Amino acid sequence: LNLRAKKDIVLGPLQVELNANEIGTGAVSVAERILPACVQERHGVDGRICSWYSPMMLVPLNHVRGGICGRAGGLGEAVAHVALVFSVDSDPEEILIAAGLRRRTPAFEQTLGNAAAAAQEQVSVTMRTINEAEKRLGKTMKSTKRSISDAKKVIEECGSQTLRTLQAAENKLDGQLNVLAANVDRIIRPGGSTSSTPGPPGEGPNDA
């Protein structure tokens, strides 16, 4: 960077241009300062990024032979500063990579793909766990159903045996009631219990 001072003299319609005087010179590295500083993005009307620019940067200028600011400072001191803002219309990261000054970092799509793959793997593990839990639950339900079925069979067998016992008791009770009714009937009928078997006609009890 070279900074010069130029003075013009205007006298009415007359304009005189004087020689330019040197002020100072300076340098700023494109690879080390300018491109890494271009991190602010400017978007166009369509919403896409159209340029990248840097914040304001102060660049010192050193004295040059014949410069008009040689008396402004001591040896090695800057005689002036300029404030600069740099701008590029291409991605500064891509410029550095193309120049071989920086290695390419994983793209956002690759990072997103890795995250998606990790999420898919986690979903697969979760699904396998759910399937195994369903299988264990199915086995448990089958075992429970068999136990319930066995219990029903036992209950049905016990119920059938109890029913047969009740029917036998009822039949026995009916028989006892029939015998009791017959005895009562013989008691209440006259001569029903003392009559003997009749003999041949003309024979009494003493005709032996």
C-alpha positions in Angstrom: 0.0 0.0 0.0 1.3 3.5 -1.0 -0.2 6.6 0.4 0.4 9.9 -1.4 -0.8 13.4 -0.7 -1.8 15.6 -3.6 -2.6 19.4 -3.5 -4.4 21.3 -6.1 -4.7 25.1 -6.4 -7.9 26.5 -7.9 -8.0 30.2 -8.9 -11.4 30.8 -10.4 -11.6 29.0 -13.6 -7.9 28.1 -13.3 -6.8 24.8 -11.7 -3.2 23.9 -11.0 -2.3 20.3 -10.2 0.9 20.0 -8.1 3.1 17.0 -7.8 2.0 14.2 -5.4 4.1 13.8 -2.3 4.8 10.4 -0.7 3.5 9.8 2.8 4.2 6.2 3.6 4.0 2.6 2.5 2.6 -0.5 4.1 1.7 -4.1 3.5 -1.1 -6.5 4.5 -1.1 -10.2 3.8 -4.0 -11.4 1.8 -3.6 -15.0 3.0 -2.9 -14.3 6.6 -5.1 -11.2 7.3 -7.5 -10.3 4.6 -9.2 -13.6 3.6 -9.4 -14.9 7.2 -11.0 -11.6 8.2 -13.7 -11.8 5.6 -16.3 -13.5 7.8 -19.2 -11.2 7.5 -21.7 -12.1 4.8 -23.8 -9.8 2.6 -26.9 -11.2 1.0 -28.5 -10.2 -2.3 -32.1 -9.6 -3.2 -32.6 -13.3 -3.8 -31.4 -14.1 -0.3 -28.1 -15.8 -1.5 -24.7 -14.7 -0.3 -23.2 -12.2 -2.8 -20.0 -11.2 -1.0 -17.9 -11.6 2.2 -16.4 -8.6 3.9 -14.1 -7.9 6.8 -14.5 -5.5 9.7 -12.5 -2.2 9.6 -8.8 -2.9 9.8 -6.1 -0.3 10.7 -2.9 -0.7 8.5 0.2 1.2 9.6 2.3 3.0 7.0 6.1 3.3 7.3 8.2 6.3 6.2 9.6 6.3 2.7 12.5 8.3 1.4 11.4 11.7 0.4 8.2 11.4 2.4 6.6 14.5 3.8 5.9 12.8 7.2 9.4 11.7 8.0 9.6 14.0 11.0 6.3 12.8 12.5 7.7 9.9 14.4 10.8 8.1 15.5 12.7 5.3 13.8 10.5 2.3 13.2 7.3 4.0 14.1 4.4 4.4 11.7 4.0 7.8 10.2 0.3 7.2 9.3 -2.5 4.7 9.4 -5.2 3.8 7.0 -8.6 2.2 7.8 -9.6 -0.4 5.3 -12.5 -2.8 4.7 -11.8 -5.7 2.4 -14.5 -7.5 0.4 -14.5 -10.6 -1.9 -17.3 -12.0 -4.1 -16.2 -15.6 -3.5 -16.1 -17.7 -0.4 -12.8 -16.9 1.3 -12.6 -20.4 2.6 -12.7 -21.8 -0.9 -10.1 -19.3 -2.0 -7.7 -20.5 0.7 -8.3 -24.1 -0.2 -7.8 -23.5 -3.9 -4.5 -21.7 -3.1 -3.4 -24.7 -1.1 -3.2 -22.7 2.1 -5.9 -24.6 4.0 -7.3 -28.1 4.0 -10.9 -28.7 3.2 -13.1 -29.3 6.2 -16.0 -31.6 6.2 -19.0 -30.0 4.4 -22.2 -29.4 6.2 -23.9 -32.1 4.2 -21.3 -34.6 5.3 -21.8 -33.6 8.9 -25.5 -33.8 8.5 -25.2 -37.2 6.8 -23.1 -38.5 9.7 -25.6 -37.2 12.2 -28.5 -38.8 10.2 -26.6 -42.1 10.1 -26.0 -42.0 13.8 -29.7 -41.2 14.4 -30.7 -44.1 12.1 -28.4 -46.5 14.0 -29.9 -45.4 17.3 -33.4 -45.9 15.8 -32.4 -49.4 14.6 -31.1 -50.3 18.1 -34.3 -49.0 19.7 -36.4 -51.0 17.2 -34.4 -54.2 17.9 -34.9 -53.6 21.6 -38.6 -53.2 21.1 -38.8 -56.3 19.0 -37.0 -58.4 21.6 -39.3 -57.0 24.3 -42.4 -57.9 22.2 -41.0 -61.4 21.7 -40.5 -61.8 25.4 -43.9 -60.4 26.1 -45.4 -62.8 23.6 -43.7 -65.8 25.3 -44.9 -64.6 28.7 -48.5 -64.2 27.4 -48.4 -67.7 25.9 -47.2 -69.1 29.2 -49.9 -67.2 31.0 -52.6 -68.4 28.6 -51.5 -72.0 29.1 -51.6 -71.6 32.9 -55.1 -70.1 32.7 -56.2 -72.9 30.4 -54.8 -75.5 32.8 -56.5 -73.8 35.7 -59.8 -73.8 33.8 -59.5 -77.5 33.1 -58.8 -78.2 36.8 -61.8 -76.1 37.8 -64.0 -77.9 35.2 -62.9 -81.3 36.5 -63.5 -80.3 40.1 -66.9 -78.9 39.1 -67.8 -82.1 37.3 -66.7 -84.2 40.2 -68.7 -82.0 42.6 -71.7 -82.2 40.4 -71.5 -86.0 40.2 -71.2 -86.1 44.0 -74.3 -83.9 44.4 -76.3 -86.0 42.0 -75.3 -89.2 43.8 -76.3 -87.6 47.1 -79.6 -86.5 45.6 -80.3 -90.0 44.3 -79.5 -91.5 47.6 -81.7 -89.0 49.4 -84.5 -89.8 46.9 -84.2 -93.5 47.7 -84.3 -92.9 51.4 -87.4 -90.7 51.0 -89.1 -93.4 48.9 -88.4 -96.0 51.7 -89.7 -93.6 54.3 -92.8 -92.9 52.3 -93.5 -96.6 51.9 -93.2 -97.3 55.7 -95.5 -94.4 56.5 -98.0 -95.6 54.0 -98.0 -99.1 55.5 -98.5 -97.7 59.0 -101.4 -95.4 58.2 -103.4 -97.9 56.2 -105.6 -100.3 58.3 -104.4 -103.9 58.3 -101.9 -103.0 55.8 -99.1 -104.1 58.1 -100.8 -107.2 59.9 -102.5 -108.9 57.0 -101.1 -112.3 56.1 -101.2 -114.2 52.8 -104.8 -115.7 52.3 -105.1 -119.5 52.2 -107.4 -121.8 50.2 -111.2 -121.4 50.7 -112.8 -123.2 53.6 -109.6 -123.3 55.7 -109.2 -121.1 58.7 -106.4 -120.4 60.9 -107.1 -123.5 63.1 -107.5 -125.9 60.2 -104.0 -127.3 60.3 
